[in-house]
Amino acid sequence: MSGRTFTPGPSDNSVRAADGQVLTAPADWSLLAPGDAALTRRVKAAGDHWVVQEKKGRRTFSRGVWAPTATINQIRSQLEAERSTETFAKRKQADARRRDQAQAEYVEDFTEAVAAYLAFHPSHAELAQRMARVVSDHATPVGSGTVARTKRIPVEQRAEAAVIAWMRHQTTAYDEMPIPRVKGKRREVRRMLAQRSKELLAQYRRDAPPQTGCPLLRALRETVEGPTRTSLPA
């Protein structure tokens, strides 16, 4: 029982090994596309297979698993039979409820972490809560791929990064900036904008009225809808 990891090859039925060697999949094998974790897990455990992955930037994406066609079909049929039972349906419902509960709890915890990072003066407490909710709503959805979804750093660091990222896109001209394609330049621009964002946040950590035309207030007015929108400072 073995499995090897490759990158996509030059043709649909080929893969490339780490040493550059190109291999063609056996004629009686098929590529199982990603998406069904249980099926993929069982196919990999059943015997010989090739895992196909592709790295883009810092992220690695699954491109499927090559395995004997007969094995894939047999395990898929077994899974379909299991999934058609009432017991399976009840377990799926219970799992969904647990996931929803865990997500709701994380959203609240993350919102509190964002508010703690903001640390606005009590005179701006309501504004802090509104901003914490907006940032959390943007950063915490499952599958969003934002820093809030990683567990590699403490939640306090995730909260700070989420605030700075939200402000970069909502209170600066970052999205329209013509940044030269020079190594390190985009990182340099982000550092510069992050410093500006922190200076803007510092204003609300003092007992002082917001400046006229504050980009943070403008961004929140454009983001927050409903009755809360009208109560934001002008």
C-alpha positions in Angstrom: 0.0 0.0 0.0 1.7 3.2 -1.1 1.1 6.7 -2.3 3.3 9.3 -3.9 2.8 13.0 -4.4 3.3 14.8 -7.8 2.5 18.0 -9.5 0.4 18.2 -12.7 2.1 16.9 -15.8 2.1 18.4 -19.3 -0.9 16.3 -20.4 -4.2 15.4 -18.7 -3.1 11.9 -17.9 0.4 12.7 -16.7 2.1 13.9 -13.5 5.5 15.3 -12.7 7.7 14.0 -10.0 9.9 16.2 -7.7 13.0 15.3 -9.9 11.2 16.5 -13.0 10.4 13.0 -14.4 7.0 12.8 -16.2 4.9 9.7 -15.6 1.8 8.6 -17.4 -1.1 7.2 -15.4 -1.8 3.5 -16.0 -4.6 2.9 -18.5 -6.9 1.4 -15.8 -6.5 4.4 -13.4 -8.7 7.4 -13.2 -8.2 10.9 -11.6 -10.6 11.4 -8.7 -11.3 15.1 -8.5 -11.1 16.9 -5.1 -14.3 17.7 -3.3 -15.4 14.5 -1.5 -13.1 14.2 1.5 -14.5 10.8 2.6 -14.2 9.2 -0.8 -10.6 10.6 -1.3 -9.6 9.4 2.2 -10.9 5.9 1.6 -9.4 5.6 -1.9 -6.0 6.7 -0.6 -6.2 4.1 2.2 -7.2 1.3 -0.2 -3.9 1.0 -2.0 -1.6 2.5 -4.6 -2.4 6.0 -5.6 -0.8 9.3 -6.8 -1.7 12.5 -5.0 -1.6 15.5 -7.4 -0.9 18.9 -5.8 -0.1 22.3 -7.2 1.5 25.2 -5.3 0.6 28.8 -6.1 2.3 31.4 -3.9 2.2 30.2 -0.4 -0.8 27.9 -0.8 -1.0 24.3 -2.0 -4.1 23.2 -3.9 -5.2 19.6 -4.5 -5.7 18.6 -8.1 -7.0 15.2 -7.3 -5.9 11.6 -6.7 -5.0 9.0 -9.4 -6.0 5.5 -8.4 -7.4 2.3 -10.0 -10.7 3.0 -11.6 -12.2 -0.2 -10.1 -11.2 0.9 -6.6 -12.7 4.4 -7.0 -16.0 3.0 -8.4 -16.3 0.3 -5.7 -15.7 2.8 -2.8 -18.0 5.4 -4.4 -20.8 2.8 -4.5 -20.2 1.8 -0.9 -20.3 5.4 0.2 -23.5 6.1 -1.8 -25.1 3.1 0.0 -24.0 4.4 3.4 -25.2 7.9 2.7 -28.7 6.8 1.7 -29.4 5.5 5.2 -31.4 7.4 7.8 -28.6 6.9 10.3 -26.2 8.8 8.1 -28.7 11.6 7.5 -29.2 12.1 11.2 -25.4 12.1 11.8 -25.0 14.7 9.0 -27.6 16.9 10.7 -25.9 16.6 14.1 -22.5 17.4 12.5 -24.0 20.4 10.8 -25.4 21.7 14.1 -22.1 21.2 15.8 -20.3 23.1 13.0 -22.8 25.9 13.1 -22.4 26.2 16.9 -18.6 26.2 16.7 -18.7 28.8 14.0 -21.0 31.1 15.9 -18.8 30.8 19.0 -15.7 31.6 17.0 -17.3 34.6 15.4 -18.1 36.0 18.9 -14.7 35.2 20.2 -13.1 36.8 17.2 -15.3 39.9 17.4 -14.2 40.3 21.1 -10.5 39.9 20.1 -10.9 42.6 17.4 -12.5 45.0 19.9 -9.7 44.3 22.4 -7.1 45.1 19.7 -8.9 48.3 18.8 -8.9 49.4 22.5 -10.8 52.6 21.7 -11.4 55.1 24.4 -14.7 54.6 26.3 -16.1 57.7 24.5 -15.7 55.7 21.2 -16.9 52.4 22.6 -20.0 52.1 20.4 -17.9 52.8 17.3 -15.4 50.1 18.4 -18.2 47.5 18.7 -19.6 48.4 15.3 -16.1 48.2 13.7 -15.4 44.9 15.4 -18.6 43.4 14.1 -17.9 44.7 10.5 -14.4 43.3 10.5 -15.4 40.0 12.0 -18.3 39.6 9.6 -15.8 40.1 6.7 -13.0 37.9 8.0 -14.7 34.9 9.7 -16.9 33.2 7.1 -15.8 29.5 6.6 -13.9 29.2 3.4 -13.1 32.9 3.1 -9.3 32.2 3.2 -8.7 35.2 5.4 -6.1 35.4 8.2 -9.0 34.9 10.7 -9.4 31.3 9.5 -5.9 30.2 10.2 -4.9 28.6 13.5 -1.1 29.1 12.9 -1.0 32.3 15.0 -2.8 33.3 18.2 -6.3 34.9 17.8 -4.9 38.2 19.0 -2.6 38.4 16.1 -5.3 37.2 13.7 -7.5 40.1 15.0 -4.8 42.7 14.4 -4.1 41.4 10.9 -7.8 41.3 10.0 -8.3 44.9 11.2 -5.2 46.1 9.2 -6.3 44.2 6.1 -9.9 45.6 6.3 -8.6 49.1 6.7 -6.1 48.7 3.9 -8.9 48.0 1.5 -11.6 50.3 3.0 -9.7 53.4 4.2 -6.8 53.6 1.7 -6.4 53.7 -2.0 -4.5 50.4 -2.0 -6.8 48.7 -4.5 -6.2 51.4 -7.1 -2.5 51.9 -6.4 -0.2 51.3 -9.4 2.4 49.3 -7.6 5.6 48.5 -9.6 6.2 44.7 -10.1 9.4 44.8 -8.1 10.2 42.2 -5.6 9.3 43.4 -2.1 7.5 46.6 -3.3 4.0 45.4 -2.5 5.1 44.3 0.9 6.7 47.7 1.4 3.5 49.5 0.4 1.5 47.3 2.8 3.8 48.2 5.7 3.5 51.9 4.9 -0.3 51.6 4.8 -0.4 49.5 7.9 1.5 52.3 9.8 -1.0 54.8 8.5 -3.9 52.6 9.7 -2.4 52.3 13.1 -1.9 56.0 13.4 -5.6 56.4 12.5 -6.7 53.9 15.1 -4.6 55.7 17.7 -6.8 58.8 17.3 -9.7 56.8 18.7 -7.8 55.5 21.6 -7.9 59.1 23.0 -10.9 61.0 24.3 -11.1 63.3 21.3 -13.8 63.9 18.6 -13.1 62.3 15.2 -11.6 64.4 12.5 -13.8 65.8 9.8 -13.8 63.5 6.8 -12.2 60.6 8.7 -11.8 57.7 6.2 -12.6 55.2 8.9 -16.0 56.7 9.7 -16.6 57.0 5.9 -15.8 53.4 5.4 -18.1 52.3 8.2 -21.0 54.4 6.9 -20.6 52.8 3.5 -20.4 49.3 5.0 -22.9 49.3 7.8 -26.5 49.2 6.6 -29.9 49.5 8.3 -30.7 51.6 11.3 -27.2 51.5 12.7 -25.9 53.4 9.7 -27.6 56.6 10.6 -26.3 56.6 14.1 -22.6 56.6 13.0 -20.8 59.9 13.6 -20.8 62.2 10.6 
